[in-house]
């Protein structure tokens, strides 16, 4: 029988493996990230389907499809990660943490959230440096020869956004519930 709504399990109570932490409600909604992820996925589908049709009917393919598809999949992943972190729906391993008492579970969640914030802040920092190198040296993409910074700029932008989303989640974890 399922537990009633709002039930908080005790330390020795069985918690099913598929239990999900409650969804967080960030102050700034995740609609923009979700729309970007949906648009990226739609473009990947259209580009790939177009390439399949062209290959089927002409035995040739569009040169840009693989490069654009990889870029769009990276954008899709980063936009989706931003929305997931904001709503507390990111990938996590909870088997052992779920067996801890509530105070220890909260402490682990704060620690892991702080580590995620540090990780994405470092990725944003090095992403800016990579963007600067691509700009300074005029690096072009290997497939179709467009400036590489067009692809690279989105790594620090989305990493910084993810870091901000994680920071917001950390603030909500640390502040008392109103």
N, C-alpha and C positions, 0 to 999 in steps of 0.2 A: 504494500500500500504506500503511495507516495506521501511524503511529508507535507504538512499544511504550508500554505504560503507564509513566508516570513520566518520559517523555522530555521534556527541556527543549530547545526549539529554539535553535540558534546564531543569532548576529546576522545572518548572511548566508543562513540557511536559509529556504526558502519556508514561510510560515505561511498556511494557508487562511483566507479571509475569515470563514468560519463557525467559526473556532476560539473556544473558550469558556474564560475563565479558570477555574481550579478553584473549586469551591463552597467557601465558608468555613463553618466549623462554629462558630457563636457559642456561648458558654457557656450562655446562656439561650435555649432553643429558640424557634422562631417559630410555634408552634402556636396561640397566642392570636390573633396577627394574622391568621393564615390562617383561623381559625374566624370571626373578625369579618368578614373579606372574603367568605367563603363565605355567611355569614348575610345580609350586605348584598345580595349578588348574588341569593340566593334570594328575599329580600323584594322586590327590584326586579322580578323575574320574576313573582311572585305578584300584586303590585300592578298591574303593567302588564297582565297577562293578565285580571285581574278588571275592569279599566277597559275593555279591549277587549270583553269579554262584555257589560258593562253598556251600552256605546255601541251594540253591535250589536243588542241586544234592546230598548233603550228610547230610542235617539237622544239620550241625555243621558250625561254622564260625571261621574265623581267629581272634585270640585274639588281634592282634596288630592293626587292621584296625581302630578302633575308636580312639585310642590314636594317631596314625600317622595322621589320617584325621584332628583331632582337631589341632594338631601342624601345619600341612600344611595350614590349613585355617587361623591360626594366621599369618604365614609367608606371605600368600597371601594378607591378609589385610594390614599388615605393609608395604610390598613392593608396593602395590597399592597406599597406602596413601602417601608414599614418592614421587612417580611419580606425583600424583595428586597435592600435595603441590608445587612441583617444577614447574608445568605447570599452576598453578593457577586454577585448576579444582576441588578443594576440595569441600566438602559439606559446604554450608553456608546458612544462612537465610538472604534474601535481601529485603524483602517486605518494611520494614521501612527505611532501609538504602538507598534503591533506590529512596525514596522520598526526601532525603536530597540534599542540594546544593552540587556541585562537591567538594568544599574544605572540607566540613564536611564529605562527603562520603570518601574522601581520608584519612582524619584523623581517621575515624572509622576503615578503612582497615588497617592502620598502627598500631593502637592500638590492633586490633584483631590478626594481624599477630605476634606482639610482645607477646601477651598472648599465642598463639600457640607455639611459640619458648620456652617460659618459661615452658609450660606444658610438652613438649617432652624432654626438658633438665632435668626436675625433674624425669620423667619416666626413662630416661637413667641412671640417678644417682641411683635411687632406684633399677633399674634393675641390675646394677653392684653389689649392696649390696646383692640382692637376689641370684645372681649368686655365690657370695662369700659364702653365707650360704649353698647353695646346694653343693658346692665343699667341704667346710669345714666339713660338717656333713654327707657327702656321701649319700644324699637323692636319693632315687630311685623312678622311676615313678610307679604309682599305678597299671597300667595295666599289663605291661610286665617286670617291674623291671630293666630297663636300667637306667644309671645315669641321674638324673633329669637335670643336668647342660647342657646336650646335647640339651635339649629343651629351657632351660632358657637363654642360651647365646645369642639367637637371639633377645630377647626383648631389651637389651641395645644397641646392634649393630644397629638394625633398628631404634630405637628411636633416637639414636645419628645421624643417617643418615637423618632422618626426620627433626631433629633440624637444621642440616646443610642446608638442602633444604629450610627450612623456613627462616633461616638467609640469604640465598642468595636472596630469594624473598623480604625480608625486605630491603636489600641493594638496590635491583632494584627499590623498592618503594621510597626509600629516596633520591637516587641519581637522578640528572636531566637527562632527556632523551638526548642522544647524537644524 
